[in-house]
Amino acid sequence: MALKVKIIHEEIIKPSIPTPETQKHLKFSFLDQLALPVYVPLLLFYDSNNNNQIDPSKFHLLKSSLSKTLTQFYPFAGRINDDNLSISCIDEGAIFLEAETNYPLSNFLTQLNVDSLNQLLPFGFANRGCIVLVQTTSFQCGGLTIGLLMSHKISDASSISSFIKTWTSIAGNGPLFPKPEFITDSVIPPPKNFPISTPTTPDSGIHAKGITNRIVFSHSKITALKEKAANSTVTQPTRVEAVTALLWKSAISASRSTSGISKASVLGQAVNLRKRLEPNLPDNSIGNALGFVTPETAVAEELKLQSMVGLLREAIEEFKKNGYKKYQDTEAYLRYFKTLTDPDGPYNEEKNFYLCSSWSRFEFYEADFGWGCPVWFIGGISMFSNFFLLMDTRDGRGIEALVTLSEEDMAVFQCDQDLLEFGSFNPNVLQVED
């Protein structure tokens, strides 16, 4: 039986207290201005086991607590201006949808179809210019998903984590998370001769092209992978380094196989800048505070796991010493950004470019609105092509990866024997364990 989702109610949730006149306009920081106008998705899945039935009356709690959360996160209730460089914080509100499906949640999770996840997200309403969109979907037997879309123009994974922590703390009458501090143009100012042209938000909200697959690495498999990935310079690779290196290696191998061409390859590994910039930004700072390390393989380089882990570690160590400084020398960073994004530039013609982001340690499994913690979460769906997103498994020791590649590359990628030795493609969500 195919999943069918029906929208049964739509409304706008506005801040519980009007935004003061002094806060009606927020100009994006330099990094927010450069951010691609895509939506960052997050899905939280809640079961109704243990006599903890999720009844429709709790939607009122979700809405009222969201309204109070929007008072603190007041730009999230606004609209991005036509210049794509600022927000009018005029309390137009967030879209809140209620939906229902003909499927039991347990069946959905035990026989997961990654392509069906988009039905649980409000992509169909993303053309209205909202910064925050929420869709609740009720399953048979009482299960519920909360699907969130948040504009990347003012949020990264850390920002979304802060938003969810505040929302759940208000809903559950828990200790309040510190009030958000927004990263504006006064914190990270743009360089001279700015703005540059940035595209508008895509109508569908879906940016990725290709096929997305889910791969799970259990704790025991990661332990074995780390042992295999270790070398004389990186004797103890982290689990993120080991998994990232393996995914990158397998993706390059697939691309070389399908194209018949051996290109150099660049990996854009996202790094949180909050504790790197001078002065540091607080953990509750909201906006894009992401930098990138960009390790690179040579054209005809033999792909070895140990050497690719070495490239990752070397790039990260250099970033810690000097790389972060380019984000405060905005003229230099703008030149770097234009090189990365030029459609006729080296990263698109002469080299294969992959993007990787880790959502590990953001505590999404602790998002309790009053009926318990989620049995599963997943994010980053339909964001980018040639993209790896790493997330914690529920036990906090394994890694789940979402990988988006072209259809041709994915067909080869999912048969890679080195990858299959350590990862399992799309296993039963409820049975992911060591």
RODO-2510 file (C-alpha; in nm, 4 decimals, decimal comma):
residues 434
     n   res          X          Y          Z
     1     m     0,0000     0,0000     0,0000
     2     a     0,1476     0,3331    -0,1074
     3     l     0,1741     0,6213     0,1366
     4     k    -0,0942     0,8841     0,0813
     5     v    -0,0865     1,2085     0,2765
     6     k    -0,3858     1,4430     0,2912
     7     i    -0,3696     1,8015     0,4180
     8     i    -0,6745     1,8570     0,6385
     9     h    -0,6037     2,1986     0,7913
    10     e    -0,3857     2,5010     0,7211
    11     e    -0,3307     2,8116     0,9285
    12     i    -0,0816     3,0864     0,9997
    13     i     0,0835     3,0971     1,3431
    14     k     0,1894     3,4457     1,4471
    15     p     0,4097     3,5534     1,7396
    16     s     0,2241     3,5672     2,0697
    17     i     0,3570     3,9206     2,1257
    18     p     0,3946     4,1678     1,8346
    19     t     0,7489     4,2470     1,7297
    20     p     0,8586     4,5960     1,8465
    21     e     0,9044     4,8651     1,5821
    22     t     1,2774     4,8756     1,6589
    23     q     1,3093     4,5141     1,5407
    24     k     1,1045     4,5302     1,2221
    25     h     1,4025     4,4959     0,9890
    26     l     1,6963     4,2546     0,9988
    27     k     1,9775     4,2704     0,7458
    28     f     2,1524     3,9434     0,6751
    29     s     2,5121     3,8894     0,7757
    30     f     2,7657     3,8433     0,4974
    31     l     2,7407     3,4631     0,5249
    32     d     2,3594     3,4733     0,5257
    33     q     2,3653     3,6895     0,2150
    34     l     2,5760     3,4262     0,0393
    35     a     2,3619     3,1332     0,1581
    36     l     2,1668     2,9504    -0,1086
    37     p     1,7900     3,0155    -0,0909
    38     v     1,6906     2,6581    -0,0126
    39     y     1,4931     2,5125     0,2757
    40     v     1,6613     2,2992     0,5406
    41     p     1,4264     2,0083     0,6243
    42     l     1,3911     1,8251     0,9555
    43     l     1,1562     1,5352     1,0332
    44     l     1,0856     1,4156     1,3872
    45     f     0,8954     1,0861     1,4288
    46     y     0,6946     1,0143     1,7442
    47     d     0,5441     0,6785     1,8346
    48     s     0,2375     0,6350     2,0551
    49     n     0,3635     0,3325     2,2482
    50     n     0,3783     0,3034     2,6268
    51     n     0,0247     0,4391     2,6690
    52     n     0,1464     0,7787     2,5531
    53     q    -0,1174     0,8372     2,2866
    54     i    -0,0631     1,1469     2,0756
    55     d    -0,4155     1,2832     2,0407
    56     p    -0,5212     1,5723     1,8175
    57     s    -0,5762     1,7984     2,1193
    58     k    -0,2009     1,8233     2,1533
    59     f    -0,1874     2,0176     1,8263
    60     h    -0,3112     2,3139     2,0292
    61     l    -0,0028     2,2793     2,2476
    62     l     0,2209     2,2710     1,9393
    63     k     0,0615     2,5842     1,7983
    64     s     0,0557     2,7864     2,1196
    65     s     0,4167     2,6992     2,2030
    66     l     0,5214     2,7754     1,8435
    67     s     0,3560     3,1162     1,8751
    68     k     0,5552     3,1884     2,1907
    69     t     0,8745     3,0587     2,0265
    70     l     0,8227     3,2942     1,7310
    71     t     0,8169     3,5856     1,9735
    72     q     1,1788     3,5085     2,0607
    73     f     1,2708     3,4106     1,7030
    74     y     1,0833     3,7101     1,5616
    75     p     1,2585     3,7199     1,2163
    76     f     1,1292     3,3662     1,1548
    77     a     0,7745     3,5065     1,1408
    78     g     0,8778     3,7617     0,8778
    79     r     0,9366     3,7481     0,5044
    80     i     1,2562     3,7741     0,3020
    81     n     1,2625     4,0950     0,0991
    82     d     1,2913     4,1013    -0,2784
    83     d     1,6562     4,2022    -0,2532
    84     n     1,7169     3,8592    -0,0901
    85     l     1,9479     4,0357     0,1556
    86     s     1,7184     4,1199     0,4463
    87     i     1,3998     4,0278     0,6327
    88     s     1,0944     4,2381     0,7098
    89     c     0,9997     4,1218     1,0596
    90     i     0,6329     4,2102     1,0281
    91     d     0,4757     3,9115     1,2050
    92     e     0,3202     3,7525     0,8965
    93     g     0,3764     3,4216     1,0700
    94     a     0,4728     3,0620     1,0021
    95     i     0,2628     2,8169     0,8016
    96     f     0,1265     2,5296     1,0105
    97     l    -0,0326     2,2324     0,8348
    98     e    -0,2167     1,9365     0,9791
    99     a    -0,2169     1,6223     0,7649
   100     e    -0,3127     1,2611     0,8003
   101     t    -0,2089     0,9407     0,6273
   102     n    -0,3508     0,5955     0,5701
   103     y    -0,0326     0,4291     0,6970
   104     p     0,0679     0,2917     1,0382
   105     l     0,3919     0,4520     1,1522
   106     s     0,5533     0,1164     1,2350
   107     n     0,4962    -0,0054     0,8780
   108     f     0,6364     0,3166     0,7382
   109     l     0,9564     0,2932     0,9443
   110     t     1,0162    -0,0800     0,8957
   111     q     0,9780    -0,0506     0,5177
   112     l     1,1126     0,3000     0,4687
   113     n     1,0909     0,4550     0,1238
   114     v     1,3283     0,7520     0,1302
   115     d     1,1480     0,9151    -0,1628
   116     s     0,8234     0,9252     0,0364
   117     l     0,9755     1,1421     0,3125
   118     n     0,9065     1,4586     0,1117
   119     q     0,5314     1,3962     0,1516
   120     l     0,5746     1,4574     0,5248
   121     l     0,7258     1,8013     0,4633
   122     p     0,5398     2,1162     0,3496
   123     f     0,7333     2,1594     0,0242
   124     g     0,4090     2,2313    -0,1613
   125     f     0,3709     2,5564     0,0378
   126     a     0,7329     2,6693     0,0071
   127     n     0,6553     2,9157    -0,2734
   128     r     0,4853     3,1558    -0,0321
   129     g     0,8070     3,3132     0,0949
   130     c     0,7756     3,1882     0,4519
   131     i     1,0875     3,1375     0,6595
   132     v     0,9361     2,8616     0,8761
   133     l     0,6839     2,5994     0,7643
   134     v     0,5563     2,3138     0,9810
   135     q     0,3593     2,0041     0,8848
   136     t     0,2227     1,7567     1,1364
   137     t     0,1191     1,4217     0,9904
   138     s    -0,0933     1,1803     1,1937
   139     f    -0,0452     0,8106     1,1222
   140     q    -0,2807     0,5256     1,1940
   141     c    -0,2374     0,3888     1,5484
   142     g    -0,1510     0,7324     1,6854
   143     g     0,1986     0,7990     1,5546
   144     l     0,2936     1,1516     1,4495
   145     t     0,5622     1,3303     1,2515
   146     i     0,6581     1,6943     1,2821
   147     g     0,8107     1,8152     0,9572
   148     l     0,9955     2,1464     0,9588
   149     l     1,1230     2,3544     0,6693
   150     m     1,3426     2,6510     0,7580
   151     s     1,4990     2,8952     0,5157
   152     h     1,8742     2,8446     0,4810
   153     k     1,9061     3,2215     0,4356
   154     i     1,8936     3,2645     0,8137
   155     s     1,9595     2,9208     0,9575
   156     d     2,2090     2,6384     0,9733
   157     a     2,1775     2,3120     1,1685
   158     s     2,2851     2,4807     1,4924
   159     s     2,0163     2,7487     1,4448
   160     i     1,7497     2,4840     1,3878
   161     s     1,8666     2,2984     1,6984
   162     s     1,8305     2,6184     1,9043
   163     f     1,4825     2,6757     1,7612
   164     i     1,3691     2,3203     1,8422
   165     k     1,5153     2,3364     2,1953
   166     t     1,3272     2,6582     2,2655
   167     w     1,0033     2,5263     2,1143
   168     t     1,0132     2,1999     2,3112
   169     s     1,1112     2,3725     2,6358
   170     i     0,8117     2,6080     2,6036
   171     a     0,5782     2,3202     2,5126
   172     g     0,6960     2,1058     2,8032
   173     n     0,7366     2,3839     3,0601
   174     g     1,1028     2,2933     3,0857
   175     p     1,4046     2,5154     3,1530
   176     l     1,4186     2,7792     2,8830
   177     f     1,7019     2,7776     2,6337
   178     p     1,8914     3,1114     2,6247
   179     k     1,7309     3,3751     2,4047
   180     p     1,8644     3,3707     2,0482
   181     e     2,1219     3,6206     1,9285
   182     f     2,0924     3,6926     1,5580
   183     i     2,4020     3,7153     1,3400
   184     t     2,3392     4,0372     1,1486
   185     d     2,5490     4,2476     0,9120
   186     s     2,6906     4,4272     1,2142
   187     v     2,8379     4,0974     1,3416
   188     i     2,9727     3,9704     1,0065
   189     p     2,9589     4,2693     0,7679
   190     p     2,9713     4,2321     0,3890
   191     p     3,2739     4,3571     0,1940
   192     k     3,2783     4,6616    -0,0293
   193     n     3,1119     4,6414    -0,3711
   194     f     2,8434     4,4152    -0,2289
   195     p     2,5727     4,2791    -0,2727
   196     i     2,6324     4,0186    -0,5366
   197     s     2,3459     3,8648    -0,7286
   198     t     2,1848     3,5741    -0,5459
   199     p     1,8992     3,3594    -0,6795
   200     t     1,5515     3,3771    -0,5337
   201     t     1,3890     3,0949    -0,3408
   202     p     1,2934     2,8066    -0,5729
   203     d     0,9176     2,7587    -0,6030
   204     s     0,9219     2,3936    -0,5007
   205     g     1,1750     2,4320    -0,2191
   206     i     1,3474     2,1210    -0,3554
   207     h     1,6988     2,1902    -0,4777
   208     a     1,8622     1,8486    -0,5185
   209     k     1,8712     1,6595    -0,8455
   210     g     1,9396     1,2882    -0,8529
   211     i     1,8800     0,9942    -0,6215
   212     t     1,8960     0,9998    -0,2418
   213     n     1,9871     0,6881    -0,0461
   214     r     2,0155     0,6186     0,3265
   215     i     2,3143     0,4290     0,4674
   216     v     2,3572     0,3264     0,8312
   217     f     2,6905     0,2579     1,0005
   218     s     2,6536     0,0844     1,3375
   219     h     2,8931     0,1506     1,6238
   220     s     3,0745    -0,1829     1,5785
   221     k     3,1142    -0,1240     1,2032
   222     i     3,2465     0,2265     1,2644
   223     t     3,4997     0,0862     1,5115
   224     a     3,6247    -0,1526     1,2420
   225     l     3,6194     0,1254     0,9818
   226     k     3,8275     0,3548     1,2028
   227     e     4,0874     0,0804     1,2432
   228     k     4,1064     0,0351     0,8671
   229     a     4,1222     0,4114     0,8039
   230     a     4,4019     0,4802     1,0538
   231     n     4,7494     0,5633     0,9259
   232     s     5,0800     0,6879     1,0598
   233     t     4,9654     1,0516     1,0722
   234     v     4,6034     0,9897     1,1780
   235     t     4,6273     0,7074     1,4282
   236     q     4,2780     0,7646     1,5706
   237     p     4,0375     0,9056     1,3116
   238     t     3,7036     1,0275     1,4404
   239     r     3,3907     0,8445     1,3365
   240     v     3,2862     1,1425     1,1199
   241     e     3,6268     1,1480     0,9491
   242     a     3,6171     0,7736     0,8812
   243     v     3,2635     0,7685     0,7422
   244     t     3,3122     1,0884     0,5401
   245     a     3,6320     0,9540     0,3832
   246     l     3,4593     0,6281     0,2866
   247     l     3,1590     0,8044     0,1316
   248     w     3,3838     1,0460    -0,0580
   249     k     3,6047     0,7637    -0,1845
   250     s     3,3057     0,5586    -0,3020
   251     a     3,1408     0,8583    -0,4717
   252     i     3,4603     0,9457    -0,6614
   253     s     3,4989     0,5842    -0,7694
   254     a     3,1391     0,5791    -0,8951
   255     s     3,1866     0,9023    -1,0901
   256     r     3,5049     0,7743    -1,2544
   257     s     3,3267     0,4532    -1,3477
   258     t     3,0215     0,6171    -1,5057
   259     s     3,2026     0,9022    -1,6831
   260     g     3,5166     0,7175    -1,7834
   261     i     3,7076     1,0304    -1,6796
   262     s     3,9418     1,0647    -1,3843
   263     k     3,8945     1,4164    -1,2464
   264     a     4,0338     1,5787    -0,9387
   265     s     3,7787     1,5902    -0,6575
   266     v     3,7061     1,8519    -0,3917
   267     l     3,5071     1,7917    -0,0738
   268     g     3,3416     2,0896     0,0926
   269     q     3,3230     1,9816     0,4582
   270     a     3,1027     2,2150     0,6643
   271     v     3,2538     2,3481     0,9881
   272     n     3,0800     2,5401     1,2671
   273     l     3,2456     2,8828     1,2956
   274     r     3,0892     2,9875     1,6256
   275     k     3,3974     2,9002     1,8318
   276     r     3,6421     2,9868     1,5513
   277     l     3,5645     3,3496     1,4751
   278     e     3,7277     3,6218     1,6821
   279     p     3,5490     3,7085     1,9000
   280     n     3,3602     3,3809     1,9413
   281     l     2,9878     3,3675     1,8719
   282     p     2,7582     3,2145     2,1368
   283     d     2,6098     2,8695     2,0853
   284     n     2,2633     3,0256     2,0616
   285     s     2,3619     3,2586     1,7769
   286     i     2,1151     3,2285     1,4886
   287     g     2,2128     3,2473     1,1245
   288     n     2,4694     3,0860     0,8999
   289     a     2,7951     3,0449     1,0879
   290     l     2,9339     2,7806     0,8570
   291     g     3,2771     2,7585     0,7044
   292     f     3,4181     2,4929     0,4762
   293     v     3,7379     2,2963     0,4631
   294     t     3,8126     2,1804     0,1105
   295     p     4,0457     1,8786     0,0888
   296     e     4,1219     1,7767    -0,2672
   297     t     4,2361     1,4635    -0,4511
   298     a     4,4614     1,4761    -0,7570
   299     v     4,3413     1,3804    -1,1062
   300     a     4,4849     1,0294    -1,1235
   301     e     4,5276     0,9712    -0,7508
   302     e     4,4706     0,6169    -0,6322
   303     l     4,1789     0,6190    -0,3933
   304     k     4,2888     0,4822    -0,0579
   305     l     4,0839     0,5216     0,2575
   306     q     4,3877     0,5988     0,4740
   307     s     4,5124     0,8755     0,2457
   308     m     4,1663     1,0341     0,2213
   309     v     4,1345     1,0426     0,5987
   310     g     4,4771     1,2066     0,5982
   311     l     4,3538     1,4725     0,3533
   312     l     4,0528     1,5442     0,5747
   313     r     4,2598     1,5741     0,8927
   314     e     4,5224     1,7929     0,7245
   315     a     4,2547     2,0292     0,5939
   316     i     4,0865     2,0523     0,9330
   317     e     4,4140     2,1218     1,1161
   318     e     4,5044     2,3948     0,8665
   319     f     4,1590     2,5434     0,9110
   320     k     4,2068     2,5573     1,2883
   321     k     4,5350     2,7455     1,2430
   322     n     4,4554     2,9851     0,9608
   323     g     4,1590     2,8861     0,7477
   324     y     3,8909     3,0444     0,9626
   325     k     4,0526     3,3872     0,9137
   326     k     3,9256     3,4143     0,5561
   327     y     3,5699     3,4384     0,6925
   328     q     3,6667     3,7601     0,8666
   329     d     3,8598     3,8895     0,5648
   330     t     3,5371     3,9180     0,3684
   331     e     3,7003     4,0447     0,0481
   332     a     3,9182     3,7328     0,0358
   333     y     3,6242     3,5076     0,1174
   334     l     3,4104     3,6629    -0,1549
   335     r     3,6779     3,5768    -0,4122
   336     y     3,6882     3,2212    -0,2744
   337     f     3,3077     3,1925    -0,2822
   338     k     3,2859     3,3108    -0,6424
   339     t     3,5444     3,0483    -0,7401
   340     l     3,3374     2,7763    -0,5738
   341     t     3,0074     2,8807    -0,7301
   342     d     3,1142     2,9907    -1,0808
   343     p     2,9283     2,7521    -1,3177
   344     d     3,2189     2,7763    -1,5617
   345     g     3,4829     2,7594    -1,2911
   346     p     3,7262     2,4809    -1,2018
   347     y     3,5028     2,3267    -0,9365
   348     n     3,2349     2,2542    -1,1941
   349     e     3,4297     2,1721    -1,5101
   350     e     3,7745     2,0456    -1,4123
   351     k     3,6900     1,8912    -1,0744
   352     n     3,4101     1,6972    -0,9113
   353     f     3,2690     1,8835    -0,6130
   354     y     3,0983     1,7134    -0,3168
   355     l     2,9446     1,8717    -0,0095
   356     c     2,9332     1,7139     0,3367
   357     s     2,7652     1,8292     0,6575
   358     s     2,7494     1,6583     0,9949
   359     w     2,4487     1,7002     1,2236
   360     s     2,6073     1,4869     1,4914
   361     r     2,5692     1,6082     1,8527
   362     f     2,2775     1,8458     1,7871
   363     e     2,0496     1,6506     2,0248
   364     f     1,7460     1,6229     1,7978
   365     y     1,6671     1,2917     1,9682
   366     e     1,5903     1,4919     2,2847
   367     a     1,3104     1,6948     2,1219
   368     d     1,0249     1,6206     2,3643
   369     f     0,7061     1,8261     2,3173
   370     g     0,5368     1,6508     2,6068
   371     w     0,4762     1,3015     2,4721
   372     g     0,8281     1,1614     2,4790
   373     c     1,1359     1,1804     2,2583
   374     p     1,1325     1,0944     1,8877
   375     v     1,1919     0,7365     1,7824
   376     w     1,3755     0,8689     1,4755
   377     f     1,4787     1,1909     1,3112
   378     i     1,6166     1,2729     0,9708
   379     g     1,7136     1,5986     0,8028
   380     g     1,8616     1,7506     0,4929
   381     i     1,6298     1,5783     0,2450
   382     s     1,6282     1,7246    -0,1082
   383     m     1,8806     1,9976    -0,0256
   384     f     2,1746     1,9537    -0,2635
   385     s     2,3187     1,7237    -0,5275
   386     n     2,6485     1,5420    -0,4619
   387     f     2,5688     1,5790    -0,0922
   388     f     2,6470     1,3706     0,2181
   389     l     2,4568     1,4446     0,5400
   390     l     2,5713     1,2642     0,8556
   391     m     2,3425     1,2200     1,1577
   392     d     2,3586     1,0246     1,4831
   393     t     2,1764     0,6972     1,5224
   394     r     1,9374     0,6834     1,8172
   395     d     2,2010     0,5302     2,0486
   396     g     2,4367     0,8196     1,9690
   397     r     2,7214     0,5893     1,8661
   398     g     2,6457     0,5039     1,5047
   399     i     2,5952     0,7255     1,2013
   400     e     2,3130     0,7492     0,9501
   401     a     2,4060     0,9091     0,6197
   402     l     2,1849     1,0534     0,3490
   403     v     2,3697     1,0548     0,0164
   404     t     2,2418     1,2303    -0,2960
   405     l     2,4118     1,1529    -0,6289
   406     s     2,3134     1,1407    -0,9932
   407     e     2,1073     0,8365    -1,0893
   408     e     2,4006     0,6921    -1,2850
   409     d     2,6524     0,7424    -1,0050
   410     m     2,4142     0,6076    -0,7396
   411     a     2,3673     0,2826    -0,9324
   412     v     2,7418     0,2190    -0,9044
   413     f     2,7844     0,3736    -0,5591
   414     q     2,5369     0,1395    -0,3898
   415     c     2,7304    -0,1637    -0,5195
   416     d     3,0683    -0,0451    -0,3891
   417     q     3,2156    -0,3375    -0,1954
   418     d     3,4226    -0,1225     0,0416
   419     l     3,1063     0,0676     0,1303
   420     l     2,8972    -0,2472     0,1739
   421     e     3,1588    -0,3893     0,4098
   422     f     3,0756    -0,1244     0,6699
   423     g     2,7396     0,0316     0,5783
   424     s     2,3889    -0,1060     0,5419
   425     f     2,1568     0,0501     0,2844
   426     n     1,8190     0,1588     0,4235
   427     p     1,7743    -0,0942     0,7072
   428     n     1,4643    -0,1138     0,9241
   429     v     1,4595     0,2136     1,1196
   430     l     1,3247     0,0489     1,4356
   431     q     1,5972    -0,2169     1,4400
   432     v     1,9059     0,0023     1,3914
   433     e     2,1335    -0,1080     1,6719
   434     d     2,4885    -0,2211     1,7330
***
